Amino acid sequence: MWSIKELKEKGKAAFKGNYWKCVLVALILTIIAAGSSGGSSSNTTRQLQESSSEMTPEQAAALLAVSVGILVFVLVWILLKIFLLNIVEVGCYNFFKNNLVREGVDLSEIKAAFGANYKRSALTMFLRNLYTALWTLLLIIPGIVKSYSYAMVPFLIIDEPDLSANEIITRSREMMNGHKWRTFLLDLSFVGWILLTIITCGIVGVFWTNPYMYSTRAALYHELRGTTAAPAEAPVVTE
């Protein structure tokens, strides 16, 4: 069984060995993650609609224009997320994965999910996000649990070119089986760095916490991939 201390030491060593590139790639991943949580626009639209009961026709027309603008923005963001940002996310995780086992990994690793891998990467990441969102609709806790089940998906896409999107998701679930709670504790072990990130308005996060955490997650992937035998024929995900 892997230990939190060992994984963090491996992650830190790999991160420090290629510091500035890790900082840049982690910043890209952080921006993508932050953008994915920008669902407050729907709440804004709802608040605008609730305040429209005593409006003049001119004010109602302005409100409609604002609502349409917000809707268009959300739709554009969703398309951008599916067809570009998810692909970049796979490439960023590929960078951290390779940086753990090779010296001087170049930023070109970010492009790994484009080209021949593009369609499968886009579909796999879309399904991962969709499944997580559907589980979250049940309750917050199932969504969190499933996010850990699917944690290895971005790493596997490049390493498993013969598996379909659903098979990759199933493979991630199998790899994380019995490891979700310890992975949660691994994430929790960074709470001190996360607090420092908040106190410094994100500065510590950019230059230390985020690349350190992503590099450690890559170390976890290598550990699980080395200790989990790949199935001869992965079953298809049904959820």
N, C-alpha and C positions, 0 to 999 in steps of 0.2 A: 504493500500500500504506500502510495506517495505521501510525502510530508509537505506541509505548507512551507516550512522553513527552506527546504531544499528547492522547491519550485521558485520561491521568491529570490533565492540566491542565483539560480540559473537565469531567471528573467532579468535581474539587476545587472548581472555580468554581461549578458548579450546587449542590453540597452546601453550600458556605459561604453561598450566597445564600439558602438556606432551611433554615438549620442545625437548629433544634430539631425541626422536623417530620421532617427526614431522619434525625435521631438516633432518633426514636420509631419510624419505619417500619422502619429497619434493626434496631432491637431486636426488633421483632415477627418479622422474617424470621430473625434469629439464634435466637430461641426455637424457632421452627418447625423450623429446621435441626437444632438440638440435640436436640429431641424425636424427630426422625426417626432419630437414631443410637442410640436407647435400646433396642437389641436385646439388652442384657445380661441381660434377664429370663429368656430361654430358657436361658442358661448357668447362671443361678441355679437354675432348675428342674432342670436336669440334675445339678447338684451335689447338690441335695437328694435326688434319686432315688438317686444313687450311694451316699449315706450312709444309706440306709434298710434295708440288709441285716440289721442287728442291732437293729432297733427293736421295742419292745413294740407291741401292737395300738393302744394309746392314742396312742403317738408316731406310728405309721403313719397314723392317722386325722388327726392334726394336720398331718402332712406333706402328706396328700392335700388338706386344706382350703387350705393355703398354695399348693399347686400350682394348684388350681382358681382361687384368687383371682388369682394371677399371670396365668393364661390369660385370665380375664375382663378383667383390666386391659389386656392386650395387644390383645384383640379390640376393646375399647372405643376404645383409642387408634387402631387401624387405621381404624375407622369414622369417628372424629373427624378423622383425617388426610385421608381420602378426601372426606368430605362437608362439611368446614368449613375445615380448615387449608390444604389445597391451594388452595381458592378465595381465601382471604385472601392466600396467597402470590402468586397472580396479580395481585391488586389492589395489593399492595405493589410489585411490579415495574412495574406500570402507573404508580404514583406516581413512581418514580424515572425512568422513561422520559419522562413528561410534564414532570417538574421540570427536565429537561435543556434543554427547548426553550421553556418558559413560566415566567414569574416568578410567585412567590406561589402555587404549586400547593397546593391544599387537601387535607386528609386524607380528604376524601370520595372521592378517587380509589381508595382501598382497596376501595370497594364496587363497583368496576366489573365484577367477575366474577360478582356476584350478579344476580338478576333474569333477564333474557332470556339472559344468557351463562352461567347457572349450570350447566346439564346438560352443555354442551359443554366448559366449563372443568373440571368434575369428571372427565369421561371422558378428556380430553386429558392432564391431569396424572396420572391413574391409569395410563394407558398409558405415559406417559414414565417413571414410577417403576417400572412392571412391566418394561419393556424394559431399563432400566438394571440392575435387580436380576438379570434373567436373564443378561445379559452378564457381570455380576459373578460369577455362579455358575461361569462358565467359568474365569475367573482374574481377579485384581484389576485388572490392566492393561486388558483389554478394557472392563471396567466404567467405569474412569476415562476412557478414550477416548470411550465412548458418552455419558458425562455431559457432555463438552464438545460432542459432536455435538448434543445436545438442549438446550444452554444457552439458546437463543433462544426456546424453547417458551413460557415464561411471558409474554414480551413480545408474541409473535405472536398469542396467543389473542384479545386485544381488537382488535388491528389487522387481523386477517384473519377477519371474521365469516362469510365465505362458504366457508371451508375447513373440512373435517371434521377430527376429532381426528387421524387418521393423516396427513392432508395437512399439517397444521400441523407434525407431527413431521418429516415429510419435508422441508418447507420449511426447518426449522431445520438439518437435516443439510446441505442445499444451501448455506445461508448460511455454515455453519461449515467447509465443504469448503475445505481449504487454509489455514484460519485456526486450527486447533486447537492446533498447537504454539506459535504466537505468543500465543494466548490463555493457554496455560499459562505462558509467560514473563511475560505481563502479570500474572497472579496471583502468580508468583514474585517480581515486583518489589516486592510488599508485605511481603516476609519480615521486613524491619526493623520495620515497624509491628506485624506479628503477634507478633514476639518481645517488643516493648514491651507488647503486650496481655497476654501470658502473665506477664511480670514484674510487671505492675500488677494481676494477678488479674482481668483483663477490663475494667478501668476505661477504659483507652485504647481498647479495642475498641468499647465502647459509645459513647463520645463522639467518636471520630475514625475508627479503622480500618475498622469495619464499614460505616458510611454512605459513607465514601470509596470502598471497594471496590464496593459496590452501585451507586453513582453512576457509577463508571468502567465497570462492566459495561453500564450503560444507554447510555453513550457509545459503547461497542463496538457495541451493537445498532443505534444510529442510523447508525454508519459502515457496517456491513454491509448494512443495509437500503437505504442510499443508493447502494451500489456493486454490489448483487446484484439483477439483474432477476428479478422474480417470474415463474415459469413459467406458461404459459397454462393448463396442466392438470397439477396436481401428482400424481405417481404415489402409490399406496397403499403404506405401509410393510408389509413382510411379516415382519420379525423380531419 
